[in-house]
Amino acid sequence: MSSDHLVAPADATNLPIARLTLHEQIVTRLRDMVTDGSLPSGQRINEVAVGEQLGVSRTPLREALKTLAGEGLIELVPGRGTVVRKFTLQGVADALEVLKALEQLAAHRACAKATDAEIEMVLNLHRRMMDCYAARDRLSYFKLNQAIHSAILEIAGNPTLARMHQMLQAQMKRIRFIGNERAEKWAGAVAEHEAMAAALAARDGAALAVLLGQHLDNTLERVRDAL
C-alpha cells in the first residue's frame, strides 16, 4: 500500500515486508519529480532524458506515465506529447473547495466511528511528520502530511468518500507541496496540523472539521502567489 493510504494494522510484526515492483518504483520517482518541481508544471516530458535519468527503458517509463496521467498529474497534449499538468488559480480553488467538503465530512465520521487504534495510527503519522519538520526534510514531511489526510478519510469508514478524495488529492500534490516553499508558510501549516491532531485525539469532530476547512482555505492563500 502506498504512502497515500492507510499504513498496515497496528500489529504488523508478522507481515512480510512489501517490495515495490519496477512499475511502482518508476511511478513513485516520477510522482516525486512532479511534486518537488524537478518536472515543472507545463513542461513537456522528454522520455529519453527521463528514462536515462531513472535508468529505465521507454516501455516501463511509458506505462508509468500512463498511471500518472490517470491520476491527473500529467496530460497528453496534441502536438506536444506528455506534459506536466499546469493549474490555474480558479482550478486550484475549485479542487480545494471539493477537498474541503470531503475532508470535513470525514472529520465528523472519523471522530465518531474510528477505533482507538485507528486514531492512534493517524497520530503516529503526525508525530513522524513532526520529526521530518524538525529535520526540515520537506519531501518526507509532505508525503506523511498527505498520508495523514488520506488516513482520516480511510478511518471515516466510507470507501466511496475515501476513493473520491484519493483521486482529487493525487492531482493536487504539486500544488499542496509548493504551499510550504517559504519557512513562514510551512510553519503555519505545521501549526494547523498540530491543532488538527489535538482535535482528532479528543474525538471532537466539529472542531476537526472547522480546522480542516481553515487549513484548506489557507492552502489556497499559501499557493496563490505561486500561481
Backbone torsions as a table, in degrees:
resi	resn	phi	psi	omega
1	MET	NA	137.4	-175.0
2	SER	-77.4	172.4	-179.4
3	SER	-69.4	-10.0	178.6
4	ASP	-85.4	-0.4	-178.2
5	HIS	-120.2	176.1	175.5
6	LEU	-58.3	141.7	173.3
7	VAL	-76.9	177.5	-175.4
8	ALA	-64.7	163.0	178.4
9	PRO	-56.0	163.1	-174.1
10	ALA	-56.6	-41.2	179.8
11	ASP	-98.0	85.0	-175.5
12	ALA	-114.5	18.7	-173.9
13	THR	-67.0	-24.3	-177.0
14	ASN	-99.2	4.1	-179.0
15	LEU	-86.6	146.2	178.1
16	PRO	-68.3	152.3	176.9
17	ILE	-74.8	128.4	-178.9
18	ALA	-71.3	135.3	176.8
19	ARG	-112.5	126.6	-178.6
20	LEU	-74.3	140.0	173.1
21	THR	-73.1	167.7	177.3
22	LEU	-58.5	-43.3	179.2
23	HIS	-57.5	-47.0	-179.1
24	GLU	-64.1	-37.6	178.8
25	GLN	-65.2	-42.5	-179.7
26	ILE	-67.1	-43.7	178.9
27	VAL	-59.3	-44.3	-179.7
28	THR	-61.7	-45.3	-180.0
29	ARG	-63.3	-44.7	-179.9
30	LEU	-64.8	-41.7	179.4
31	ARG	-60.6	-41.7	177.9
32	ASP	-64.8	-38.3	-178.9
33	MET	-66.6	-35.9	175.0
34	VAL	-70.4	-43.5	-177.2
35	THR	-62.2	-46.5	-175.3
36	ASP	-87.4	0.4	175.5
37	GLY	89.0	4.0	175.6
38	SER	-61.1	-32.0	169.7
39	LEU	-110.5	95.9	-172.1
40	PRO	-67.6	154.2	177.0
41	SER	-58.0	134.7	178.5
42	GLY	85.9	-7.5	-177.6
43	GLN	-82.7	138.6	172.9
44	ARG	-74.6	136.3	-178.4
45	ILE	-86.3	117.7	176.7
46	ASN	-82.0	102.6	-174.0
47	GLU	-62.1	-36.3	-179.7
48	VAL	-65.3	-48.1	-177.7
49	ALA	-65.7	-43.4	-179.1
50	VAL	-68.3	-38.6	177.4
51	GLY	-61.3	-42.0	177.9
52	GLU	-66.1	-38.7	179.7
53	GLN	-63.1	-39.9	-178.5
54	LEU	-88.7	-12.0	179.9
55	GLY	73.6	36.1	-179.7
56	VAL	-130.8	159.1	178.6
57	SER	-80.6	171.4	-174.6
58	ARG	-70.7	-27.8	-177.9
59	THR	-64.9	-54.1	177.6
60	PRO	-67.0	-29.2	177.4
61	LEU	-64.1	-44.8	-179.3
62	ARG	-65.3	-36.1	176.9
63	GLU	-64.1	-39.2	177.9
64	ALA	-66.6	-39.6	178.8
65	LEU	-63.3	-35.0	176.5
66	LYS	-62.4	-39.1	178.4
67	THR	-62.8	-44.9	179.9
68	LEU	-66.5	-32.9	176.2
69	ALA	-65.1	-38.7	177.0
70	GLY	-64.8	-28.6	177.6
71	GLU	-81.6	-12.6	-179.5
72	GLY	87.7	10.8	179.9
73	LEU	-82.4	-28.5	178.0
74	ILE	-131.3	164.3	-177.9
75	GLU	-134.0	152.7	172.7
76	LEU	-98.0	111.7	-175.0
77	VAL	-108.6	122.0	179.2
78	PRO	-54.5	129.9	178.8
79	GLY	85.1	-11.2	-179.1
80	ARG	-122.1	-21.6	-178.6
81	GLY	90.1	-142.3	-177.7
82	THR	-87.4	124.2	-174.4
83	VAL	-128.4	138.8	175.4
84	VAL	-67.3	130.8	-175.3
85	ARG	-61.2	137.9	177.9
86	LYS	-115.0	130.2	-176.0
87	PHE	-100.7	146.9	168.9
88	THR	-94.1	161.9	178.0
89	LEU	-59.6	-41.3	-179.8
90	GLN	-66.2	-38.7	178.2
91	GLY	-63.4	-39.7	177.7
92	VAL	-66.4	-43.9	179.4
93	ALA	-59.8	-42.3	-180.0
94	ASP	-63.9	-44.5	-179.2
95	ALA	-64.6	-43.4	-179.7
96	LEU	-66.6	-31.0	176.9
97	GLU	-63.0	-41.0	179.0
98	VAL	-71.6	-43.3	176.9
99	LEU	-58.0	-39.5	179.4
100	LYS	-60.6	-45.8	179.7
101	ALA	-63.1	-42.4	-179.0
102	LEU	-66.4	-44.5	-176.5
103	GLU	-71.6	-33.6	178.0
104	GLN	-68.8	-38.5	174.9
105	LEU	-63.1	-43.7	179.9
106	ALA	-63.7	-34.0	-179.5
107	ALA	-59.2	-47.4	179.9
108	HIS	-63.3	-45.1	-177.6
109	ARG	-67.6	-42.6	-177.7
110	ALA	-62.4	-45.7	-178.7
111	CYS	-65.9	-27.9	-178.5
112	ALA	-89.1	-31.0	-168.5
113	LYS	-113.6	-23.6	-173.4
114	ALA	-68.4	150.2	174.8
115	THR	-76.7	163.8	176.4
116	ASP	-60.1	-37.7	-179.6
117	ALA	-65.5	-38.2	179.6
118	GLU	-67.5	-42.1	178.6
119	ILE	-65.4	-40.9	178.1
120	GLU	-63.4	-35.1	177.2
121	MET	-60.5	-44.2	179.0
122	VAL	-65.8	-41.3	179.6
123	LEU	-65.1	-32.7	176.2
124	ASN	-67.7	-39.2	173.9
125	LEU	-59.1	-40.7	179.1
126	HIS	-62.6	-44.4	179.6
127	ARG	-62.8	-41.3	177.3
128	ARG	-63.8	-38.9	178.0
129	MET	-63.0	-40.3	179.3
130	MET	-65.7	-33.4	175.0
131	ASP	-62.8	-41.4	178.1
132	CYS	-65.7	-36.9	177.4
133	TYR	-64.2	-42.7	178.9
134	ALA	-60.2	-34.8	179.6
135	ALA	-86.2	-4.0	-176.1
136	ARG	55.0	38.9	175.0
137	ASP	-91.6	90.3	-166.9
138	ARG	-68.6	-41.7	-177.7
139	LEU	-69.4	-42.9	177.7
140	SER	-64.8	-39.5	175.0
141	TYR	-57.1	-46.8	-175.9
142	PHE	-64.1	-41.2	-179.3
143	LYS	-63.0	-40.6	177.6
144	LEU	-69.8	-36.5	176.2
145	ASN	-56.9	-48.6	-180.0
146	GLN	-66.7	-35.4	177.6
147	ALA	-63.7	-34.9	178.2
148	ILE	-64.5	-47.8	179.2
149	HIS	-60.2	-44.0	179.3
150	SER	-64.5	-39.2	-177.8
151	ALA	-65.5	-39.0	176.9
152	ILE	-60.1	-40.0	177.4
153	LEU	-65.8	-40.1	-178.2
154	GLU	-65.0	-45.0	-176.4
155	ILE	-76.7	-5.3	175.2
156	ALA	-70.5	-16.6	173.4
157	GLY	78.1	26.2	177.3
158	ASN	-131.3	97.3	-175.6
159	PRO	-58.1	-34.8	179.2
160	THR	-65.7	-42.7	177.4
161	LEU	-60.7	-46.4	-179.7
162	ALA	-63.6	-39.7	-178.0
163	ARG	-66.9	-42.4	178.5
164	MET	-63.3	-41.2	179.3
165	HIS	-65.1	-41.7	-178.7
166	GLN	-59.4	-43.8	-178.9
167	MET	-62.1	-45.7	-176.0
168	LEU	-74.0	-39.6	179.4
169	GLN	-62.2	-36.1	178.7
170	ALA	-60.1	-38.9	-179.1
171	GLN	-69.5	-25.2	-171.5
172	MET	-98.4	9.9	-175.0
173	LYS	-57.1	-51.9	-177.9
174	ARG	-61.6	-42.5	-178.3
175	ILE	-61.0	-46.3	-177.6
176	ARG	-71.8	-27.9	178.5
177	PHE	-67.0	-42.2	-176.8
178	ILE	-70.9	-13.9	177.1
179	GLY	-66.1	-15.0	-179.4
180	ASN	-108.4	19.9	-175.0
181	GLU	-67.2	-35.2	180.0
182	ARG	-101.2	145.7	-172.7
183	ALA	-57.0	-41.9	-177.4
184	GLU	-69.1	-32.7	177.6
185	LYS	-70.0	-41.8	178.7
186	TRP	-62.4	-44.8	179.4
187	ALA	-60.9	-38.3	178.2
188	GLY	-63.9	-42.4	178.5
189	ALA	-64.6	-39.1	178.9
190	VAL	-63.0	-44.6	179.0
191	ALA	-60.1	-38.3	178.3
192	GLU	-65.7	-39.7	178.9
193	HIS	-68.2	-33.9	176.3
194	GLU	-61.4	-45.1	179.2
195	ALA	-65.8	-38.6	178.8
196	MET	-64.6	-41.0	179.1
197	ALA	-63.2	-40.1	178.9
198	ALA	-64.5	-40.6	179.0
199	ALA	-66.5	-39.7	178.1
200	LEU	-65.4	-43.5	179.6
201	ALA	-60.6	-33.4	179.2
202	ALA	-85.6	-1.7	-176.2
203	ARG	55.3	38.6	178.5
204	ASP	-96.7	86.9	-175.1
205	GLY	-62.9	-38.2	-179.6
206	ALA	-64.2	-44.3	179.6
207	ALA	-66.9	-41.5	-179.7
208	LEU	-63.0	-40.0	179.4
209	ALA	-62.9	-43.2	179.0
210	VAL	-63.5	-43.9	-178.5
211	LEU	-65.3	-40.8	177.4
212	LEU	-63.9	-40.5	178.2
213	GLY	-61.9	-45.2	178.5
214	GLN	-64.0	-39.0	179.8
215	HIS	-60.6	-44.1	-178.6
216	LEU	-74.5	-34.7	173.3
217	ASP	-62.0	-42.0	179.6
218	ASN	-68.9	-29.9	176.2
219	THR	-59.2	-42.6	178.1
220	LEU	-60.2	-42.6	179.6
221	GLU	-67.0	-35.7	-178.9
222	ARG	-69.2	-26.2	-177.6
223	VAL	-102.4	-6.4	-173.7
224	ARG	-54.3	-48.4	-176.4
225	ASP	-69.2	-24.4	178.9
226	ALA	-75.6	-18.1	-179.0
227	LEU	-97.4	NA	NA
